[in-house]
Amino acid sequence: MNKVNEQTTWLNDYLDLYNFAGQINDTAWQEELLQIIRSGPSGENSINKHELGKEELWGEFNLLNHKLLQLFAQIKTSNSLFEIETVQQLIQSLKQRRLEVGRQLI
């Protein structure tokens, strides 16, 4: 499995966990998951993101954009204020990660 597929699987898994934590109203677990998402699939210190090739970075960047679009659509259809707030927090985390990846592409 290549790095882009691994990152896709990793992000999907953590987003599923984050959503589940919201469904059971476990905000502490959600915050913990947000911190993990912010640090990336291997943690900030365990892999030098600058060593990733441009192709992998573009793959991650595109994946982040795709996930953001899904989350924006989720907000539009949500009737729960709590869900909207938690999704907005997740959007902020993904935007931050997208900025980090974008800086590495420059």
MILUM-278267 format. One line per 10 residues: their letters; for each residue x, y, z of N, C-alpha, C, CB. Coordinates in nm, 2 decimals, always signed. Glycine has a CB too. Layout:
BEGIN
A = X:Y:Z:X:Y:Z:X:Y:Z:X:Y:Z; ...
This chain:
BEGIN
MNKVNEQTTW = +0.09:-0.12:+0.00:+0.00:+0.00:+0.00:+0.09:+0.12:+0.00:-0.10:+0.00:+0.12; +0.06:+0.22:-0.09:+0.14:+0.34:-0.09:+0.10:+0.44:+0.02:+0.13:+0.41:-0.23; +0.19:+0.54:+0.04:+0.17:+0.63:+0.15:+0.03:+0.71:+0.14:+0.28:+0.73:+0.15; -0.01:+0.74:+0.02:-0.14:+0.82:+0.00:-0.25:+0.73:+0.05:-0.16:+0.86:-0.14; -0.25:+0.60:+0.01:-0.36:+0.51:+0.05:-0.35:+0.49:+0.20:-0.35:+0.37:-0.02; -0.24:+0.48:+0.26:-0.22:+0.46:+0.40:-0.28:+0.59:+0.48:-0.08:+0.44:+0.44; -0.25:+0.71:+0.42:-0.29:+0.83:+0.49:-0.45:+0.84:+0.47:-0.23:+0.95:+0.42; -0.50:+0.80:+0.36:-0.64:+0.80:+0.34:-0.71:+0.71:+0.44:-0.68:+0.76:+0.20; -0.66:+0.59:+0.45:-0.72:+0.49:+0.55:-0.71:+0.54:+0.69:-0.65:+0.36:+0.54; -0.59:+0.60:+0.72:-0.57:+0.65:+0.86:-0.67:+0.76:+0.89:-0.42:+0.70:+0.87
LNDYLDLYNF = -0.68:+0.86:+0.80:-0.77:+0.97:+0.82:-0.91:+0.93:+0.83:-0.75:+1.08:+0.71; -0.95:+0.84:+0.74:-1.09:+0.79:+0.75:-1.12:+0.72:+0.88:-1.12:+0.69:+0.63; -1.03:+0.64:+0.93:-1.05:+0.57:+1.06:-1.06:+0.67:+1.17:-0.93:+0.48:+1.08; -0.98:+0.77:+1.18:-0.99:+0.87:+1.28:-1.11:+0.96:+1.27:-0.86:+0.95:+1.29; -1.15:+0.99:+1.15:-1.28:+1.07:+1.14:-1.40:+0.98:+1.18:-1.29:+1.11:+0.99; -1.40:+0.85:+1.15:-1.50:+0.77:+1.20:-1.51:+0.76:+1.35:-1.48:+0.62:+1.14; -1.39:+0.75:+1.41:-1.38:+0.75:+1.56:-1.43:+0.88:+1.62:-1.24:+0.72:+1.61; -1.39:+0.99:+1.55:-1.43:+1.13:+1.60:-1.58:+1.14:+1.59:-1.36:+1.23:+1.51; -1.64:+1.10:+1.48:-1.79:+1.10:+1.47:-1.86:+1.02:+1.57:-1.83:+1.06:+1.33; -1.80:+0.90:+1.60:-1.86:+0.81:+1.70:-1.85:+0.87:+1.84:-1.79:+0.67:+1.70
AGQINDTAWQ = -1.74:+0.93:+1.87:-1.72:+1.00:+2.00:-1.83:+1.11:+2.01:-1.58:+1.06:+2.01; -1.86:+1.18:+1.90:-1.96:+1.28:+1.91:-2.10:+1.22:+1.93:-1.96:+1.36:+1.78; -2.13:+1.11:+1.87:-2.26:+1.04:+1.89:-2.28:+1.00:+2.03:-2.27:+0.92:+1.79; -2.17:+0.96:+2.10:-2.19:+0.92:+2.24:-2.16:+1.03:+2.33:-2.10:+0.80:+2.26; -2.14:+1.15:+2.28:-2.12:+1.27:+2.36:-1.99:+1.27:+2.45:-2.24:+1.30:+2.45; -1.89:+1.21:+2.40:-1.76:+1.20:+2.47:-1.67:+1.30:+2.41:-1.70:+1.05:+2.45; -1.68:+1.43:+2.47:-1.61:+1.54:+2.42:-1.46:+1.53:+2.45:-1.66:+1.67:+2.47; -1.42:+1.46:+2.56:-1.28:+1.44:+2.59:-1.21:+1.35:+2.49:-1.27:+1.38:+2.74; -1.28:+1.25:+2.45:-1.23:+1.16:+2.35:-1.21:+1.23:+2.21:-1.31:+1.03:+2.33; -1.32:+1.31:+2.18:-1.31:+1.39:+2.06:-1.19:+1.48:+2.06:-1.44:+1.47:+2.04
EELLQIIRSG = -1.16:+1.55:+2.17:-1.05:+1.64:+2.18:-0.92:+1.56:+2.16:-1.05:+1.72:+2.31; -0.91:+1.45:+2.22:-0.79:+1.36:+2.21:-0.77:+1.32:+2.06:-0.81:+1.24:+2.30; -0.88:+1.29:+1.99:-0.87:+1.25:+1.85:-0.83:+1.37:+1.76:-1.01:+1.19:+1.80; -0.88:+1.49:+1.80:-0.84:+1.60:+1.72:-0.69:+1.63:+1.73:-0.91:+1.73:+1.78; -0.64:+1.61:+1.85:-0.49:+1.62:+1.87:-0.41:+1.52:+1.78:-0.45:+1.61:+2.02; -0.47:+1.40:+1.77:-0.40:+1.30:+1.69:-0.41:+1.33:+1.54:-0.46:+1.16:+1.72; -0.53:+1.38:+1.50:-0.55:+1.42:+1.36:-0.45:+1.54:+1.33:-0.69:+1.46:+1.34; -0.44:+1.63:+1.42:-0.35:+1.75:+1.39:-0.21:+1.71:+1.38:-0.37:+1.85:+1.51; -0.17:+1.60:+1.45:-0.03:+1.56:+1.44:+0.01:+1.48:+1.32:+0.01:+1.49:+1.57; -0.10:+1.43:+1.25:-0.07:+1.35:+1.13:-0.06:+1.20:+1.16:+0.05:+1.40:+1.06
PSGENSINKH = -0.05:+1.12:+1.05:-0.06:+0.98:+1.07:+0.06:+0.92:+1.14:-0.07:+0.91:+0.93; +0.17:+0.98:+1.14:+0.29:+0.92:+1.21:+0.34:+1.01:+1.32:+0.40:+0.89:+1.11; +0.26:+1.11:+1.35:+0.31:+1.20:+1.46:+0.41:+1.30:+1.40:+0.37:+1.12:+1.58; +0.41:+1.42:+1.45:+0.49:+1.52:+1.39:+0.64:+1.49:+1.40:+0.46:+1.66:+1.46; +0.68:+1.43:+1.51:+0.82:+1.41:+1.53:+0.88:+1.28:+1.48:+0.85:+1.42:+1.68; +0.79:+1.18:+1.45:+0.84:+1.05:+1.41:+0.87:+1.04:+1.26:+0.74:+0.95:+1.45; +0.83:+1.13:+1.18:+0.86:+1.13:+1.04:+0.88:+1.28:+1.00:+0.75:+1.06:+0.95; +0.98:+1.30:+0.92:+1.00:+1.43:+0.86:+0.92:+1.45:+0.74:+1.15:+1.46:+0.83; +0.81:+1.53:+0.75:+0.72:+1.55:+0.64:+0.79:+1.60:+0.51:+0.61:+1.64:+0.68; +0.90:+1.67:+0.53:+0.97:+1.73:+0.42:+1.04:+1.62:+0.33:+1.08:+1.83:+0.47
ELGKEELWGE = +1.05:+1.50:+0.39:+1.11:+1.39:+0.32:+1.01:+1.33:+0.22:+1.17:+1.29:+0.41; +0.89:+1.35:+0.25:+0.79:+1.29:+0.16:+0.80:+1.36:+0.02:+0.64:+1.32:+0.21; +0.78:+1.28:-0.08:+0.78:+1.33:-0.22:+0.67:+1.42:-0.25:+0.79:+1.21:-0.32; +0.68:+1.50:-0.35:+0.57:+1.59:-0.39:+0.45:+1.52:-0.42:+0.62:+1.67:-0.51; +0.46:+1.40:-0.48:+0.34:+1.32:-0.52:+0.26:+1.29:-0.39:+0.38:+1.20:-0.59; +0.33:+1.24:-0.29:+0.26:+1.20:-0.16:+0.20:+1.33:-0.10:+0.36:+1.14:-0.07; +0.27:+1.44:-0.10:+0.22:+1.56:-0.04:+0.09:+1.61:-0.12:+0.32:+1.67:-0.04; +0.09:+1.60:-0.25:-0.02:+1.64:-0.33:-0.14:+1.55:-0.30:+0.01:+1.64:-0.48; -0.11:+1.42:-0.28:-0.21:+1.32:-0.25:-0.28:+1.35:-0.12:-0.15:+1.18:-0.24; -0.20:+1.39:-0.02:-0.25:+1.42:+0.11:-0.33:+1.55:+0.10:-0.14:+1.44:+0.22
FNLLNHKLLQ = -0.28:+1.65:+0.03:-0.35:+1.78:+0.01:-0.48:+1.76:-0.05:-0.26:+1.87:-0.07; -0.49:+1.68:-0.16:-0.62:+1.65:-0.22:-0.71:+1.57:-0.13:-0.59:+1.57:-0.35; -0.66:+1.48:-0.05:-0.74:+1.41:+0.04:-0.80:+1.50:+0.15:-0.66:+1.30:+0.11; -0.72:+1.59:+0.20:-0.77:+1.69:+0.29:-0.88:+1.78:+0.23:-0.66:+1.78:+0.34; -0.86:+1.82:+0.11:-0.97:+1.90:+0.04:-1.10:+1.82:+0.03:-0.92:+1.94:-0.10; -1.08:+1.69:-0.01:-1.20:+1.61:-0.03:-1.27:+1.59:+0.11:-1.16:+1.47:-0.08; -1.20:+1.57:+0.21:-1.26:+1.55:+0.34:-1.33:+1.68:+0.39:-1.16:+1.51:+0.45; -1.27:+1.79:+0.36:-1.33:+1.92:+0.40:-1.46:+1.94:+0.33:-1.23:+2.04:+0.37; -1.46:+1.91:+0.20:-1.59:+1.92:+0.12:-1.70:+1.83:+0.18:-1.57:+1.89:-0.03; -1.66:+1.71:+0.22:-1.76:+1.62:+0.28:-1.81:+1.68:+0.42:-1.69:+1.49:+0.31
LFAQIKTSNS = -1.72:+1.74:+0.49:-1.76:+1.80:+0.62:-1.85:+1.92:+0.60:-1.64:+1.83:+0.71; -1.82:+2.00:+0.50:-1.90:+2.12:+0.48:-2.04:+2.07:+0.44:-1.84:+2.21:+0.36; -2.05:+1.97:+0.36:-2.18:+1.91:+0.32:-2.25:+1.86:+0.44:-2.17:+1.80:+0.21; -2.18:+1.80:+0.53:-2.24:+1.74:+0.66:-2.30:+1.85:+0.74:-2.14:+1.66:+0.74; -2.23:+1.97:+0.75:-2.28:+2.08:+0.82:-2.42:+2.13:+0.76:-2.18:+2.20:+0.83; -2.42:+2.13:+0.63:-2.54:+2.18:+0.57:-2.67:+2.10:+0.60:-2.52:+2.19:+0.42; -2.64:+1.97:+0.62:-2.76:+1.88:+0.64:-2.78:+1.85:+0.79:-2.73:+1.75:+0.57; -2.70:+1.90:+0.88:-2.71:+1.87:+1.02:-2.82:+1.96:+1.08:-2.58:+1.89:+1.09; -2.89:+1.89:+1.18:-2.99:+1.97:+1.26:-2.95:+1.98:+1.40:-3.12:+1.89:+1.25; -2.83:+1.93:+1.43:-2.78:+1.93:+1.57:-2.67:+2.04:+1.59:-2.73:+1.79:+1.61
LFEIETVQQL = -2.70:+2.13:+1.68:-2.60:+2.23:+1.71:-2.47:+2.17:+1.75:-2.65:+2.33:+1.81; -2.48:+2.06:+1.84:-2.36:+2.00:+1.89:-2.28:+1.94:+1.77:-2.39:+1.89:+1.99; -2.34:+1.87:+1.68:-2.28:+1.81:+1.56:-2.21:+1.92:+1.48:-2.37:+1.73:+1.48; -2.28:+2.03:+1.46:-2.22:+2.14:+1.38:-2.09:+2.19:+1.44:-2.32:+2.25:+1.36; -2.10:+2.21:+1.57:-1.98:+2.26:+1.65:-1.86:+2.16:+1.64:-2.02:+2.29:+1.79; -1.89:+2.04:+1.66:-1.78:+1.94:+1.65:-1.72:+1.92:+1.51:-1.83:+1.80:+1.70; -1.81:+1.93:+1.41:-1.76:+1.92:+1.27:-1.68:+2.05:+1.24:-1.88:+1.91:+1.17; -1.72:+2.16:+1.29:-1.65:+2.29:+1.27:-1.51:+2.28:+1.33:-1.72:+2.41:+1.33; -1.50:+2.21:+1.45:-1.36:+2.19:+1.51:-1.28:+2.10:+1.42:-1.38:+2.13:+1.65; -1.34:+2.00:+1.37:-1.26:+1.91:+1.29:-1.22:+1.98:+1.16:-1.35:+1.79:+1.25
IQSLKQRRLE = -1.31:+2.06:+1.10:-1.27:+2.14:+0.98:-1.15:+2.23:+1.01:-1.39:+2.23:+0.94; -1.15:+2.29:+1.13:-1.03:+2.38:+1.16:-0.91:+2.29:+1.17:-1.06:+2.45:+1.30; -0.91:+2.18:+1.23:-0.79:+2.09:+1.23:-0.75:+2.05:+1.09:-0.82:+1.97:+1.32; -0.84:+2.01:+1.01:-0.80:+1.97:+0.87:-0.75:+2.09:+0.79:-0.92:+1.91:+0.80; -0.80:+2.21:+0.81:-0.75:+2.33:+0.75:-0.61:+2.35:+0.79:-0.84:+2.45:+0.77; -0.58:+2.34:+0.92:-0.45:+2.36:+0.97:-0.35:+2.26:+0.91:-0.45:+2.35:+1.12; -0.39:+2.14:+0.90:-0.31:+2.03:+0.84:-0.28:+2.06:+0.69:-0.37:+1.89:+0.86; -0.39:+2.11:+0.62:-0.38:+2.15:+0.48:-0.28:+2.26:+0.46:-0.51:+2.18:+0.42; -0.28:+2.36:+0.55:-0.18:+2.47:+0.55:-0.04:+2.41:+0.56:-0.21:+2.57:+0.65; -0.02:+2.32:+0.66:+0.11:+2.26:+0.68:+0.16:+2.19:+0.55:+0.11:+2.17:+0.80
VGRQLI = +0.07:+2.11:+0.49:+0.11:+2.04:+0.37:+0.14:+2.14:+0.26:+0.00:+1.94:+0.33; +0.05:+2.24:+0.25:+0.07:+2.34:+0.14:+0.21:+2.41:+0.15:-0.04:+2.44:+0.15; +0.25:+2.44:+0.27:+0.38:+2.51:+0.30:+0.49:+2.42:+0.25:+0.40:+2.54:+0.44; +0.48:+2.29:+0.26:+0.58:+2.19:+0.22:+0.59:+2.18:+0.07:+0.56:+2.06:+0.28; +0.48:+2.21:+0.00:+0.47:+2.20:-0.14:+0.53:+2.33:-0.21:+0.33:+2.19:-0.19; +0.55:+2.43:-0.13:+0.61:+2.56:-0.19:+0.75:+2.54:-0.20:+0.57:+2.68:-0.10
